[in-house]
Structure formats: structure tokens, C-alpha cells
Amino acid sequence: MKRRKVLLLIATFVSLCLLGATLGYAADMVILEGSPSEVGAKWGEINRDSILEAYNSFMTKAEGKEEQLRRFAKLSIDLSKEIKCSYWIEELNAIADAVGIDRELYIAFTFGRYRDLALLYESSGCTSFAIAPPATKGGQIIFHKTRETAKDLQSAYLKKITSVPKGDKKPYKFFGSMGTADTGVSFFVNEKGLAGGADVPAQWQHKEWYVGEYEGEFPHVDPPKYDGFMNHYVPRYIAEHCKDVDEAKAVMHSFAEKGYLASGNRGTNYLFVDANGKILQIADNCYKIIEEQVNPSLKKDGEEYKGIYFTVSRVNDYGSPEDALISNYGNITIELANSPKVSKHPAMWNFERAQSSATILIDPEYPETLTTIFVTLPAYGYSIPFLMGANATPRALMDGTVYEKQRTSFEYSEFHEAGINDMWRKFIYGVRADLKEGKDVQEELNENFQKMVDFILAMND
């Protein structure tokens, strides 16, 4: 208790000392809410330069393959309509128009750039885990994903498409993260409390210092499959249209059966957890589901630990995330899960590839408002805690400023992160009380979101 008070005092003191610096970073809050065209136009205007850079690089490498890309774009448009998501195409068209690039080629770029379509992208690995009762303290439900890829300007944001073309499904509001140049997601949590993400299967991950063995069918895709959704649009669909693990599972089976899944010559591994604390690990080889586990357990040294599941085992001379969780079994908190002992463990030893991450605490009572996202750009930097009930994203988080600032002037201290955690605990305690009294807390959540982003930027000076 004494340590907590000291940390809180230090965090308050530091925040006051940095007030002048944070004012220099204050930026517009961006509301990605409205029609697909409105949301797309706003995204394209804000991220125009980074979209152009990524798009032009892609098109240079794809020289001579324009006809192939246009065929892929038309297929992606047709499939989007088939799954009642034609609003995706409206959003992408608005982005292309705002940036001033060819609509079809931008659609091909954004649907295909993250896997080996036209052999333009070399993927590496990712780390995901879920922790739920009985492993956690107070019934906490936690999801984490670290995105480990080639260097790419990273964005994180809240989005809600509020109107869609006739016949389309109306989507849920969600938090998502990926590159600034397109609209797929690597990981997410939605207003219903469903969180998840897509990974490269462990067999395909780089076997450098700490990647453990993987059990399961080898997900080699022969022949390679490109005619379908790559693994950044499947998570977006689930974020926008599934309320729990059961619905996500049904979508995965339906997409596999209908031939909607694609990833070149690699399969995809997914992990989901919902507001009921239910966990789903499911993997495909593009053509079929090859692995599926509901509420899987961590197995280590002959023991089974229910409520903990990792997609990949990360071990080096400094131990493993699993060791840290096992030693606190039954008493695991979001603070431990979001620490260098667990979520930041792979990132701290994989600087070049650890691009982004989020550790998500799902609130089963108020998932649409009090679910907390500890987003980290890049994955080894300071985390920014904010609540799902906000409806605006600080521009600096959405346009890659936070990512670039923390990447180029890397500063990190567990002591300072503990101070951030104390600030979050104090804030969410007050907001929960206000919410229970029936107060509108959205503006309060927006203001705190901006304050935390400015605070993290200042801490990297």
C-alpha cells in the first residue's frame, strides 16, 4: 500500500512537471464515426503521406502485375459484398479519392499487402495470449497480442461505421490496430467485449532465440491460396459482427467452408476471448480448419494451468512469460500481464519486429464503456491505457506519431510504467462510480485518452 502511494505521488509530480511539454503535443481528437465514406475520407486525409509511401512502394515492386492486382481487387469487392460488408469498399474508395490514387489498385494493395500476394511481403511471427479465471485475481479477463513484423508505421484507433448500404450488416464499434496505410486489423476488442487477433502459425516463425516448439498440423498451403480474405480482414469482420467466442467460431468455420480464407502459402492462427471469459484458439490452412481448442490450458512441466493460453512459447535466458504467470497463478492482474515479465517479454528481445501490441482488460459488466485497452506503439514502449467508452482517438495515436516518437527516442522504465498504472486505476475507479450513478462519462473518457497520449509523448523527450 505504501509503495502504491509513493508511485501515485511520483506520477502526479511528474505529470505536473511535464505539463508544459504535454501542451506542446496536444492534438486534435479524431472521431472515426459515421458513414463509410465519411470515415474513409477522414482516414485518407490524415494519413495521406504514409498511405502514398506504402502504396507507391508496393506498386513499384508489383511492376508488370497490374492486371493481376485488378483481378484481385474485383474479387475482393465481390467477396465483400457476399459477406454483406460492401461498406468496406465504400470506405476504401473514399480513402483512395482523398489520397488521389487508383481505387482498384488501392483495394488490391490494402486487401493483399500483408501476406505473400505477389511475393511482396515477408512475414515473421506474433505472440498472443489469453488469461481468464481461475488464473486471474478478481475474475479479470485479459487478452494480449504483440505484432512482430517488418517495420511499418503503426496506428491504433476507435472506429464505428454508423450507416451501411442496404443489405449490409450494421457493424459494432471496435478498437483496432495495424499500419496507417490500410483498414485491416491485427488485433481488436469490440463494444461487446470480444477481443482477438490473427498470428502467423508458429511453424513459420523465425527460430531465433526463444521460439518454442509448436504442436499441431503443419499449415503448409499447397497450392497457395490468394482468392479470399487475408488475415487482417477476417479479424475486422469478427470485430464488427461477432459478440462472443461462439459467434467467432461459427464465422471461422463458415469462411473456411465457403472458401473465403486466404494467406498465400501459409495458414493462420487466431485467438479470441470474450466477456464471459471463454477462450478460443482456432487455425486454418486456407482450405479448412486444422486446429480448434475451446478454453485451452497452459501445459508446462507436466502440470496444467487452466485459464492461461499462449499461441507461442517464448523462452530465453531471462525466463518466459509463462513462468511469471505460473508463479502468480490465481492472482494474475492486468499490471503483471502488461509488464516486461509477460507482454513486453518478446518485444524487449525483438526490437526490430515488435511493432505494436495491446493488452486488453475486458470488463464483463460494462464492456462497451469500461473495457481498458493498454495500447503500446511500438510494443516495447510505454503503454497508453484508455477506455472503450471513448468515441474519439488522439490524432497522434492514429497517424503514427506515437509509434515513431517511441521508436526513435526509446525510453522505458518499469517504475514509470507503474506510475501510469496508478493513474489508470484512480481514473477508472472514479469513472465506474460515475457510470453506476447514471452519468454520461464519454467526454471524460475522451479527455483522459488525450491526456494519456500527451503524457506518453512527453515521457519520451
N, C-alpha and C positions, 0 to 999 in steps of 0.2 A: 504494500500500500504506500509506504514511504517513497519507494523508487518511482511509483507511478506519479505521485505528486511532484516529485523533483523533475521528472520528464515533462510533465504538463507545464510547469513553471518555465522550464528552459524553452519549450516550444513556443509558449506565449511571448517570452522575451525576444526570441529570435524573430518571430513574426513581426513584432513591433519595430525591431531594428531594421528589418528589411522592407518596411512599409514603403519607403521612398523608392526602393528598387522595384517593388511589385507594381507600383503605379506606372512605371515606365513600360511594363509589359501588358498592361490592361488592354484587352482587345474586344472586338465585337463578339457577342454571343450569336451563334448561328442556329436558327430553328429549321431543321430539316423535316418539315411537316407540311403537308399539302398534297396537291395533285402530283403525279409522277413527273409531269413536265416542269412544274414549279420547283420541285426538289432537285431534278436533274440540272436545270438551268443554274440554280444556286451553286451546286457542286462544281459544275463546269467553270463558272466564273471565278470561284475561289481557288480552285486547283488547276487552273488553265496551264500554267508553266510546267508543272510536274507531269500533267497528262501529256502535253506535247512532247516532252523529253522522252517519256517511256514509250509513247506511241511511235515516235519517229525512229527510236532505236529498234523497236520491233519490226517496223516496216523495212528498215534498211537490211536487217537480217533475213527478212522474208522476200527479198527482191526476186522477181520472177514467179512468185507464188500467189499473185493477186487473185487469179481465177479460183484457186483452191480456197483462199480465205473468204471470198464472196460466197462460195458454195456453203462453207461452214457457217457464215453469217445467216444465210437464208434458212439453213437447218435449225440454227439456234432460235431464230424468230418463230419458226413453225412449232418447235417444241415448247417454247414459252407460252404460245397461245394454247397448245394442247393441255398444258397443266394449269390453265387459267391464270397465267402471270404475264399477259401481254403488256401490263403496265411496266414491266421491266424494260421492254423495248421503247416505250414512250420516254422513260427516264433516260435511257442511253442515247436516244435521238436528241433529246434536249441538251445533254452534255456535249455531244458531238457538235451541235449547232453553236453552243456557247463558246466552244474552243475553236471552231472553224475547221473541222476535219470531216472526212467522208463518213457518213453514217454507217454504211455496211462494214467498212474496214474497221471502224472503231468497235462495232459489235463483235466482229471476229477477234479483235485484239482482247477485249475485256472478257469474253467467254473462254478464250483458249490460252491466254498468255502464261498461266501458272503451271502448266504441265508441258509435256513434250510435244505439243502440237507443232509441227514443222521443225521439231528438234531445236526449239529456241530457248528452252529453259531447263536448267539443271536443278533438280530438287534435291534437298537434303532431308533433314529429319525434324521432328517436332516432339514435344513432351506434353502429355495430357494426364490429368488425374482427377479423381472424384473422391470426396471424403464425406461420409454421412454417418448418422447413428448406426451402431453403438460406439463408433470410434471417436466421435466428437463430444465436446463439452456443451451442455445445454441444448442438445439437439441440432447444432449447426449443420448446415448443408452447404458444401463447398465444391466448386468446380474450378479447375485451372487449365490453361493452355499456354504454352510457350511456342511461339512461331520461330522456327530455326531454318532460315532460307538464305538465299543470296541477298546482298544489300539492296534495300529498296525503301524509298521514303514511305513512312508508315503513318496511318491515320486511324483515329478512333472517334466514334460519334454515336449519337442517338438519332433514330430515324423513324418516322411514321408516315406512310402513304395513306391519306385520308379518303381519297376518291379513286376509283378504278373504272376502266371501261366496262360496259355491260357484259355480263357473263364471267368476268374475272372474280377471284376470291378477294375479299377485303382483308388486308394483312394486319397482323399485330404490330404494335410498336416494338422496336428492339434496339439493343446496343450491339454494335458490330465493329470489327477492326480488320483492316488489311492495308494494302497500298493506297496512296492518294489517287492513283490513276484509273481506278475502276470501282465497281459497286458490288463485287462479291465479298464474302466474309470468311475469315479464317476461324473465328470463334465468336460466340454471341451469348446473350441472355435476353429473353423477351419478357413482356409485361405479365405473362402467366407464370413466370418463374422457371421456364425450361432453359437450360444452358447447354452448350455443346460446341464441338469443333471437329475438324477433319485433319487427319495426320497422314503422312507417308507411312506405309507399313514398315515395321521395324527391320524387316529383311533388307529393305532398300536403303536404310540409313547408313551414313558413314560410320565405319567401325574404327573410330579414333581412340579416345582414351577411356571412355566409360559407357559404351552402349552394350547392354547385356544381351543375352540370348533371347530369342522370341519363339514362342510355341504357337503352332497353327499352320494351316496350309500355306504353301508358298504362293504369293499372289501374282505370279507372272501371267501377263495377259498376252496370249498368242492366238490369233493375230492382235496387234494393238487396236484399241477401240477409241475413236475420236468422235463418233456420231452420238453425242449426248452431252450431258452437263458435267463439266469438270468439278473438282471437289471444293470449289469456293461458292458455287451456286446451289448445290444441294443443301449446305448449311443455311444459306439465306432462305431458301424455300421453307425449311423446317422452322427457322426463327420466325418467319412471318405467318406460318399456317398450322403449327402444332402447339398444343397446350401442355403436353406431357410426354413422357418416355414412350407410353403405349402408342400414341399417335405418330411419334417419330419412327418407331419400329415399323408401323404399318406403311408409312411412306417409303422407307428404305426397301422393303420387300416389293412394294408396288413399282417403284422406279426400276428395280432390278428386273422384275418380270416383264416390264414394258420396254426394256432396252434404253432407258433414259440415262444410265450411268456411263461415264467415260473417264479415262485418265491416261490415255496412251497405252504404254505397255506396263503400267503399274496399277495395282488396285488401291483402295483407300480404306483407312481405318477411322471409325468415328467413335466418339464417346459423348454420352448425354447424361444429364442428371436433372431431375425436376423438383418441384416444390414439395413433393411427397417424400423426397429422399431416395427415390428409385433411380438406379444406375443402369445404363445400357451401353455395352460395348458391342459394336457390330462392324463387320468388314466385308468388302466385296472385291471381286476381281473383274469388275465391269459387267460381267455377264450374269453373275449370280452372287448371292450372299454366301460367304465361305466360313464365317465365324460369327457367333452370336452368344452373348452372355448377359443375363439379367442379374443384377446385384452380385457381380463377381467379387471375389475376395483376394486380398493380397496374400500370397503364399511365400513364406521365407523360412529357411532352415527347419522345415518340417512342421511349421506352425501356420495356422490360418487366421487372418485378421479381417473379420467382417467389417464392411463399411469403408474399406480403403481399396482403391484400384488404380494402378498405373498402366498406361499403354506401353511404356518402355522403361526398363530398369536402367537407372543412371548410377554408376559406381566409379569412384576414383579414390586416390589416396586419402581424401578427406571424408570418406564415407559415402552415404547415399541418402536421398530424401526419405526412402523407406525406413532407414534406421532411425531418423529423427522422429518420424510419426509413430513407429512401434514403441519407442521409449516414452511416448506421451499418450499411448493408446487409451481411449476413453476420456481423454482430457484435451483433445486436439482443438485448437482455436484457429480462427482466420489469421490471427497475427503470426502464428507458427507456420501455417500453410503458405503465407505470403513472404516468408523470410528467406535469407540465403541458405538456410538449412534445408529448405524444401523447394519452393517455386523458383527461387533465383539460383539454386544449386547448378542446374545445367547452364544457365545463362552466364554465370560468373566464369565458367570454364570454356565458353564457346562464344566469345565476344563477336567474332566476325559474322556468325549466323544468327545470333539471338536477337531478332529484330523487334519483337513485340510480345506482350503477354497480358493476361488478365487473370486475377484470382477473384472469384465471384462468390459472395456470401448471399445465398438465396433466402429471402425472408418468407416463410410459409404462410404468415398471417397477412402481410401486405406486400406480395411480390411485385406488384405494379408500381409501388412507391418506395418501399424501404429496402429492397434488394440493393446491396452495395457492390459496386464494381471497383476493384483496385487495379486500374489500368496502368501499364508500365511500358513506355516507349523511350528507348529500346528496353529489352526485357531485363537488363541488369541495372537499370537506373532506379530512381525513386518512384514509388507508386503514387498514383493520384486517386484517392478514394472519392467517389461521388455516388449519388443515389438514383435509382431508376426513375423516380418520380419527376426528375428534372425534365424539361422539354427543350432545352437549348444546350448546345455544345460550344465551349470556348473555341474560337477560330484557331487559336494556336495549337489545339489538340487535333483539329480536323485537317489542317493544311500541312502538317508535318513539322511545324516549328518546334514542338516539344521533343519529338524524336531527334531532330537534327541538333537541338541545343544539348540534350543529354548525351548524345553520341559523340559530339565534338569536344565537349568540356566535361568529361565524365567525373562526377563527384558522387561518392556514396559512403554512408556511414550507418551502421545498424542503429547506433544511438539516435541519430537524427530521424531515421525511419520510425523508431519507437515514439518519438515526439509527434510525428504525423499521425500515428495510430491513436495517440491520446486525443489529438484534436478531433479525429473522426468519431471516437467513442463519445466524447462530450456532445458533439453536434447531433449524432443520431439519437442519443438519449432524449434530447430536447425535442427533436422533430417527432419522435414516436409519441411523446406526451401530447404535443400539439395535434397530431393526427387523431389520436384517440378522443380528443375533445371536439373533433369535427372541424378543425381549422383547415383552410386552404394553405398548403405548405409549398406549392410549386415555385413561387418566386424566391422563397427562402432557399430551396434546393438549387435553383439556378445561380443565385448569388454565391452560395458556398462552393459550387462547382468552379466558377470563375476564380474565386479566391484561392482554391487549392491549386489550380493550374498556374496562376501567377506566382504562388508561393514556391512551387517546384522549380519554375524557371529561374526565380531569384536564387534558389539554393545552389544552382549550377554556375553562378557567376564566380 
